């Protein structure tokens, strides 16, 4: 993973790699890919590297719906730009309907990835780098 000038792991690389926001090293999901879909959102209780809780409070990830919506709208706009550039848009030749069908298809196919990355982005909004350090085991106290 690339590092920035301060020696920290790159934030963009950590987000794309779906790494913990606190240490940018531990995996946020139990499985690397989206298959099987039933378990694609399973996360460990805490980061295996630094111990950061993956769900800071109950119901924390309800807010990811807003992030997912924003990413879907951004994907629709991106598709509008490239579709308009390459094919043009018009109601007369039904190309706008082809654009809508293409965009809906792309967003539906990307939805599992959008759901995962929206959780990552949402957690990155609330947890800063180095916010949690794994507790070092304490040496037992000895009495003299």
Phi, psi and omega in degrees: 000140180283155181240152177275188185293339180271002181086359177281149173299145182300133181292320180294316178296321180291321178294313180296326178276000180054054181259161180302136180289336183282316181247344182059027179233317183286147180285138179276339182241150180291326179244149184286319184257187182267354181256136359287142186299328182301329183246016185293338181259007179292127181238150174291160178301318180216163179297131180291342182268308187248348179087006178299132178292133180280339174234091187304328177209162181298133179078012184304320188277006174297332180288347181291345176300323178292320179293316179299318178298315180297320178294322178294318177296318178299321178293321176298317180293316177301316178295323178299316182296308183290324180293317180297318181296314185275324187242338185079160180232135178202148176280334183296322182253015178064015181295333178294327178287326175294321176299313181298317179296318178296314181295317179297317178298315180295316180294321178295319178292327181274353187304317178300318178293319179299320179297317180292313183291331178291326174295318179298309181299320181295317179293324178296334179291333187248346181241124180268164180296133179076015183290336184224129176246136178295134182294131176283140177296133182279142174288142181295143178288136177247140178258145182268000000 
